[in-house]
Amino acid sequence: MYIGSTSSRGLHHLVYEIVDNAVDEALAGFCTHIVVTINGDNSVTVEDDGRGIPTGINHKAGIPAVEVVFTVLHAGGKFGGGGYKVSGGLHGVGASVVNALSNWLEVEICRDGKVYKQRYEKGKTMYPLKVIGTCDENKTGTKVTFLPDDTIFEETVFDYNTLKVRLRETAFLTKNLRISLRDLREDPPVEKSFHYEGGIKEFVTYLNRGNEALYPQVIYCEGEKDGVYVEVAMQHNDSYNDASYSFVNNIITPEGGTHLSGFRSALTKTFNSYARENKILKDSDAAFTGEDIREGLTAIISVKIEEPQFEGQTKQKLGNSEARGAVDAIVSEQLTYFLEQNPSVAKAICEKTLLAQRAREAARKARDLTRRKTALEGTSLPGKLADCSDKDPKNCEIFIVEGDSAGGSAKEARSRATQAILPLRGKILNVEKAREERIYSNAEIKAMITAFGTGIHEDFDITKLRYHKIIIMTDADVDGAHIATLMLTFLYRFMPELIRQGYVYLAQPPLYKIEKNKKVWYAYSDEELNRILTEIGRDGNNKIQRYKGLGEMDAEQLWETTMDPEKRVLKRVLINDENASEIDVTFSTLMGDKVEPRREFIEENAKYVQNLDI
C-alpha cells in the first residue's frame, strides 16, 4: 500500500492518490483543470474535467466500473496495461485504498449528459450507482469527496501549506494543467491557482528565485528514446549547492535512480568534451568532476515511462535501465548543441566550474589539515564543550547554546551524566553564502563538527554520532531565531542525515514567567499566557515577566523550564524528502543575498508564525 503511514504524511497521501489519478487524465490529454477543496468539516473534494470514471457494468465483477475502482484492489486503468500510456497514481489501488481509509467517500461523475453518484462508508458501498441529475452533453469529469477515518489516522487535519507545495509542484511538472486549491475552513476562504505554460522551465526559475542566475536562459532538453519521454531543465546560480530533483510520471524520486544517473553522466561528459575542444582545459589539466559542474546548479529531470520499476515500495528510486540511456543520449546531444550556439553561457559555466574545482582542492587540503591535526592531537573535543560522563550516544544529548552567559547557566543547570553543553559565541557563519573551505576556518562550526563526531559531506559517518539528541537552544527573540536558522542551514547543507534521522531538536524556552501569591507559572506562547491568566484571575496581584533571553533565567529556572526531560518541550526538526525542492528554495530564499524574494516569502508566510518578537 502506497499511503505509507497513518501519520500526517500518510493523511496527505490520500489527497495525492486522487489528484494523481486526475493528473493521469491530463497526461493522456483529457483534463485541463483540477480543483482541490478542503471543506469546512475537513473532508476533501478533488474535482477534474477529465473523461469521468466509466459507469458501465464491469463484466468480470458484474458491478459498475466506478464501483470496482473504489472497492476492489488492483482495479482501474493502470492494471492490465489499459487506459493510460503512463501513470503516476496507482489507479484503483489508490482510489480503493483511499476509500478503505475513509469514514465515508462520495463520487460523482459527469458522462453522457448524466450525473451519477455513489457513496461508501468504511469502504462499503451504501447504495447502487444512481443518476441524480443531468449535465451538458459535452461536459465530463469526476468529483471525489472523502473524510479520513479518525480511528486509523493519528492526525486528521489537512495542512493547507503541505497541499499547496505538492500541488504547485504537480502543476510545474504538467505543462498547461491548471490546479486550484481552496480552503473553506478559513474566513474568508483561501484560494490559490497554479498554471505554468513553461512547465519545468518555470519550475527552475521558481527554485532559483532566491539566488542570482549565472545566465538568463533556462537550458531545456526534451525528447523520447526507447519508450522513455525525457524533459530536463537546468540553470546555474551563484550558490554552491547542487539542487537537482528527479521525477518519474510526476512523482518525485528522493533517492534518484537511473534517470538522475543518466543526467549526471551526460552533464560530466558534455562539459569535459566542450572544455577540452575549446582549450578551456588543457590536455594536462585534470578533468572536471560531476560535483564541480553541478555546483550552483538547479535542475529538474522528469521522465515518463509506461512501466516504471521502483526500488522500495514508496517510489523512492527509479530502477529502469532504459531511463539512464534515454536521458544520457537526449541531454548529451541537445546540451552539446546548446553550448555551441551559446558560447557566452558555456564560458560562464566553465569558469564557475574551474572555481569550484580550485575550491574543492582547497577544501580537501583544509579537511586533510583538520584530519592530520586530529591524528596528532587525538580526538580532542572543543575546549568550551562541557561533555557528559555517559558514553552511550543513545543516552546523551548536546545543547548548542547561544552565548557564554546562557552557556554558563546551562552548564550549571544540566544533568552532568547525560547532558553536554556547547556554547557558541555570536552568530555562526552563513554557509549558504560560503564555500566549503571557509567553514574549516570558522571556530564555531569546527567546534560543532568536532563535538558531534560524524564528520561532514563525504566524511560523514552516522555511526560516529556522539549524541542522539542535538538540541539547539537560543533566545526566544528575533536574534535567537536567526541564530537557530543559521545552525539549521549548516546542518541541512552539510549533515542532512542528522535531520533526516530525527536527531535534531529545537528547545522551547518559556516566553513568560507569571508570579502570584508566591506561586510560579511558565507560559510558552501567548495563548498559554492567556489561559493561565484566565485560570488564576486577571487582577493586580499578577507579576508577569517577558523573557528576552536565556541569560535572564538562573540555572534552576533554565533546568525546570527548558532542560529537564520530564517537563521540557522540544520540537523535532524533520525533512520530508517529498518536499525537498521546497525546503531547498526556502533556505536559499531566507539565507541568500536577494532581498525581494525574502520579503515576499515573509509576507506570504507571516500568518503561520507562532511567536513574533518585534
C-alpha positions, 0 to 999 in steps of 0.5 A, spaced: 500 500 500 502 506 497 499 511 503 505 509 507 503 511 514 497 513 518 501 519 520 500 526 517 504 524 511 500 518 510 493 523 511 496 527 505 497 521 501 490 520 500 489 527 497 495 525 492 492 518 490 486 522 487 489 528 484 494 523 481 489 519 478 486 526 475 493 528 473 493 521 469 487 524 465 491 530 463 497 526 461 493 522 456 490 529 454 483 529 457 483 534 463 485 541 463 483 543 470 483 540 477 480 543 483 482 541 490 477 543 496 478 542 503 471 543 506 469 546 512 468 539 516 475 537 513 473 532 508 476 533 501 473 534 494 478 533 488 474 535 482 477 534 474 474 535 467 477 529 465 473 523 461 469 521 468 470 514 471 466 509 466 459 507 469 458 501 465 457 494 468 464 491 469 463 484 466 468 480 470 465 483 477 458 484 474 458 491 478 459 498 475 466 500 473 466 506 478 464 501 483 470 496 482 475 502 482 473 504 489 472 497 492 476 492 489 484 492 489 488 492 483 482 495 479 482 501 474 486 503 468 493 502 470 492 494 471 492 490 465 496 495 461 489 499 459 487 506 459 493 510 460 500 510 456 503 512 463 501 513 470 503 516 476 497 514 481 496 507 482 489 507 479 484 503 483 489 501 488 489 508 490 482 510 489 480 503 493 485 504 498 483 511 499 476 509 500 478 503 505 481 509 509 475 513 509 469 514 514 465 515 508 467 517 500 462 520 495 463 520 487 460 523 482 461 523 475 459 527 469 458 522 462 453 522 457 449 528 459 448 524 466 450 525 473 451 519 477 453 518 484 455 513 489 457 513 496 461 508 501 462 508 508 468 504 511 469 502 504 462 499 503 458 501 498 451 504 501 447 504 495 447 502 487 450 507 482 444 512 481 443 518 476 441 524 480 441 529 475 443 531 468 449 535 465 451 538 458 452 533 453 459 535 452 461 536 459 465 530 463 469 529 469 469 526 476 468 529 483 471 525 489 469 527 496 472 523 502 473 524 510 479 520 513 477 515 518 479 518 525 480 511 528 486 509 523 489 516 522 493 519 528 492 526 525 486 528 521 487 535 519 489 537 512 495 542 512 493 547 507 501 549 506 503 541 505 497 541 499 499 547 496 507 545 495 505 538 492 500 541 488 504 547 485 509 542 484 504 537 480 502 543 476 510 545 474 511 538 472 504 538 467 505 543 462 498 547 461 494 543 467 491 548 471 490 546 479 486 550 484 486 549 491 481 552 496 480 552 503 473 553 506 475 552 513 478 559 513 474 566 513 474 568 508 476 562 504 483 561 501 484 560 494 490 559 490 491 557 482 497 554 479 498 554 471 505 554 468 505 554 460 513 553 461 512 547 465 519 545 468 522 551 465 518 555 470 519 550 475 527 552 475 526 559 475 521 558 481 527 554 485 532 559 483 528 565 485 532 566 491 539 566 488 542 570 482 542 566 475 549 565 472 545 566 465 538 568 463 536 562 459 533 556 462 537 550 458 531 545 456 532 538 453 526 534 451 525 528 447 523 520 447 528 514 446 526 507 447 519 508 450 522 513 455 519 521 454 525 525 457 524 533 459 530 536 463 531 543 465 537 546 468 540 553 470 546 555 474 546 560 480 551 563 484 550 558 490 554 552 491 549 547 492 547 542 487 539 542 487 537 537 482 530 533 483 528 527 479 521 525 477 518 519 474 510 520 471 510 526 476 512 523 482 518 525 485 524 520 486 528 522 493 533 517 492 534 518 484 535 512 480 537 511 473 534 517 470 538 522 475 544 517 473 543 518 466 543 526 467 549 526 471 553 522 466 551 526 460 552 533 464 560 530 466 561 528 459 558 534 455 562 539 459 569 535 459 568 534 451 566 542 450 572 544 455 577 540 452 575 542 444 575 549 446 582 549 450 578 551 456 582 545 459 588 543 457 590 536 455 594 536 462 589 539 466 585 534 470 578 533 468 572 536 471 568 532 476 560 531 476 560 535 483 564 541 480 559 542 474 553 541 478 555 546 483 550 552 483 546 548 479 538 547 479 535 542 475 529 538 474 529 531 470 522 528 469 521 522 465 515 518 463 515 511 462 509 506 461 512 501 466 516 504 471 520 499 476 521 502 483 526 500 488 522 500 495 515 500 495 514 508 496 517 510 489 523 512 492 528 510 486 527 509 479 530 502 477 529 502 469 535 501 465 532 504 459 531 511 463 539 512 464 540 511 456 534 515 454 536 521 458 544 520 457 543 520 449 537 526 449 541 531 454 548 529 451 546 531 444 541 537 445 546 540 451 552 539 446 548 543 441 546 548 446 553 550 448 555 551 441 550 556 439 551 559 446 558 560 447 557 566 452 553 561 457 558 555 456 564 560 458 560 562 464 559 555 466 566 553 465 569 558 469 564 557 475 566 550 474 574 551 474 572 555 481 569 550 484 574 545 482 580 550 485 575 550 491 574 543 492 582 542 492 582 547 497 577 544 501 580 537 501 587 540 503 583 544 509 579 537 511 586 533 510 589 539 515 583 538 520 584 530 519 592 530 520 591 535 526 586 530 529 591 524 528 596 528 532 592 531 537 587 525 538 580 526 538 580 532 542 573 535 543 572 543 543 575 546 549 568 550 551 564 543 550 562 541 557 561 533 555 557 528 559 560 522 563 555 517 559 558 514 553 552 511 550 550 516 544 543 513 545 543 516 552 546 523 551 544 529 548 548 536 546 545 543 547 548 548 542 547 554 546 547 561 544 552 565 548 557 564 554 552 567 559 546 562 557 552 557 556 554 558 563 547 557 566 546 551 562 552 548 564 550 549 571 543 547 570 544 540 566 544 533 568 552 532 568 551 524 566 547 525 560 547 532 558 553 536 554 553 543 553 556 547 547 556 554 547 557 558 541 559 565 541 555 570 536 552 568 530 555 562 526 557 563 519 552 563 513 554 557 509 549 558 504 553 564 502 560 560 503 564 555 500 566 549 503 573 551 505 571 557 509 567 553 514 574 549 516 576 556 518 570 558 522 571 556 530 564 555 531 562 550 526 569 546 527 567 546 534 560 543 532 563 538 527 568 536 532 563 535 538 558 531 534 563 526 531 560 524 524 564 528 520 561 532 514 559 531 506 563 525 504 566 524 511 560 523 514 559 517 518 552 516 522 555 511 526 560 516 529 554 520 532 556 522 539 549 524 541 542 522 539 539 528 541 542 535 538 538 540 541 539 547 539 537 552 544 537 560 543 533 566 545 526 566 544 527 573 540 528 575 533 536 574 534 535 567 537 531 565 531 536 567 526 541 564 530 537 557 530 536 558 522 543 559 521 545 552 525 539 549 521 542 551 514 549 548 516 546 542 518 541 541 512 547 543 507 552 539 510 549 533 515 542 532 512 542 525 515 542 528 522 535 531 520 533 526 516 534 521 522 530 525 527 536 527 531 535 534 531 531 538 536 529 545 537 528 547 545 522 551 547 524 556 552 518 559 556 516 566 553 513 568 560 514 567 567 507 569 571 508 570 579 502 570 584 501 569 591 508 566 591 506 561 586 510 560 579 507 559 572 511 558 565 507 560 559 510 558 552 506 562 547 501 567 548 495 563 548 498 559 554 499 566 557 492 567 556 489 561 559 493 561 565 491 568 566 484 566 565 485 560 570 488 564 576 484 571 575 486 577 571 487 582 577 493 586 580 496 581 584 499 578 577 507 579 576 508 577 569 515 577 566 517 577 558 523 573 557 528 576 552 533 571 553 536 565 556 541 569 560 535 572 564 533 565 567 538 562 573 540 555 572 534 552 576 529 556 572 533 554 565 533 546 568 525 546 570 523 550 564 527 548 558 532 542 560 529 537 564 526 531 560 520 530 564 517 537 563 521 540 557 518 541 550 522 540 544 520 540 537 523 535 532 526 538 526 524 533 520 525 533 512 520 530 508 524 528 502 517 529 498 518 536 499 525 537 498 525 542 492 521 546 497 525 546 503 531 547 498 528 554 495 526 556 502 533 556 505 536 559 499 530 564 499 531 566 507 539 565 507 541 568 500 543 575 498 536 577 494 532 581 498 525 581 494 524 574 494 525 574 502 520 579 503 515 576 499 516 569 502 515 573 509 509 576 507 506 570 504 508 566 510 507 571 516 500 568 518 503 561 520 508 564 525 507 562 532 511 567 536 513 574 533 518 578 537 518 585 534 
